[in-house]
């Protein structure tokens, strides 16, 4: 699928996604940005495009987002390769890109962010108010490609980078929702997005 076919035109989240996504489980999505994902198209805020087989956003002066999936997804594994390509100010730890999940709308979701200082943070955003649930120091750079994995089951949230489990915590703020990518005055590339549902769910 080319970039023009991929980009949505003036869609607003979540109404647009509700209109195109199936009405229920399973959580089952694969997108390597080679045209294979047709069931759960992305809903975008900002200018996103496909280039060199990755999903990209180059603007670093504002915040952007892209979401996909279904509002009823609750227990699932969400994997994606991601790199923060550039930041408006690399000295500011939180001016990086992040993955989000259990997104019910633009004001309510979980966010996983690898800060510029190597800290991995899990945030909860409730009615637009952001709070850090936990922070784990790592030796990883947000300006390098990493494979992120988020596993959610009930209140259990596990986050891994490159197959290393770094966060294992319980939280009940958000029970179900979409997955996505957000930027904060940073540019990003994403690849190999996969959402799977555990057997028996």
Secondary structure as the mmCIF struct_conf table of DSSP 4:
data_model
#
loop_
_struct_conf.conf_type_id
_struct_conf.id
_struct_conf.beg_label_comp_id
_struct_conf.beg_label_asym_id
_struct_conf.beg_label_seq_id
_struct_conf.end_label_comp_id
_struct_conf.end_label_asym_id
_struct_conf.end_label_seq_id
HELX_RH_AL_P HELX_RH_AL_P1 UNK A 3 UNK A 6
BEND BEND1 UNK A 7 UNK A 7
BEND BEND2 UNK A 9 UNK A 10
TURN_TY1_P TURN_TY1_P1 UNK A 13 UNK A 14
HELX_RH_AL_P HELX_RH_AL_P2 UNK A 15 UNK A 20
BEND BEND3 UNK A 21 UNK A 21
BEND BEND4 UNK A 23 UNK A 24
STRN STRN1 UNK A 29 UNK A 31
BEND BEND5 UNK A 33 UNK A 35
BEND BEND6 UNK A 39 UNK A 40
STRN STRN2 UNK A 43 UNK A 45
BEND BEND7 UNK A 46 UNK A 46
STRN STRN3 UNK A 48 UNK A 51
TURN_TY1_P TURN_TY1_P2 UNK A 52 UNK A 53
STRN STRN4 UNK A 54 UNK A 57
BEND BEND8 UNK A 61 UNK A 62
STRN STRN5 UNK A 63 UNK A 68
BEND BEND9 UNK A 69 UNK A 69
TURN_TY1_P TURN_TY1_P3 UNK A 71 UNK A 72
BEND BEND10 UNK A 75 UNK A 75
STRN STRN6 UNK A 76 UNK A 87
BEND BEND11 UNK A 88 UNK A 88
TURN_TY1_P TURN_TY1_P4 UNK A 90 UNK A 91
BEND BEND12 UNK A 92 UNK A 92
TURN_TY1_P TURN_TY1_P5 UNK A 93 UNK A 94
BEND BEND13 UNK A 96 UNK A 96
STRN STRN7 UNK A 97 UNK A 105
TURN_TY1_P TURN_TY1_P6 UNK A 106 UNK A 107
STRN STRN8 UNK A 108 UNK A 114
TURN_TY1_P TURN_TY1_P7 UNK A 116 UNK A 117
BEND BEND14 UNK A 118 UNK A 118
STRN STRN9 UNK A 119 UNK A 126
TURN_TY1_P TURN_TY1_P8 UNK A 127 UNK A 128
STRN STRN10 UNK A 129 UNK A 137
BEND BEND15 UNK A 139 UNK A 139
TURN_TY1_P TURN_TY1_P9 UNK A 142 UNK A 143
BEND BEND16 UNK A 144 UNK A 144
STRN STRN11 UNK A 146 UNK A 153
TURN_TY1_P TURN_TY1_P10 UNK A 154 UNK A 155
STRN STRN12 UNK A 156 UNK A 161
TURN_TY1_P TURN_TY1_P11 UNK A 162 UNK A 163
STRN STRN13 UNK A 164 UNK A 170
BEND BEND17 UNK A 173 UNK A 173
BEND BEND18 UNK A 176 UNK A 176
STRN STRN14 UNK A 178 UNK A 184
BEND BEND19 UNK A 185 UNK A 185
STRN STRN15 UNK A 186 UNK A 196
TURN_TY1_P TURN_TY1_P12 UNK A 199 UNK A 200
#
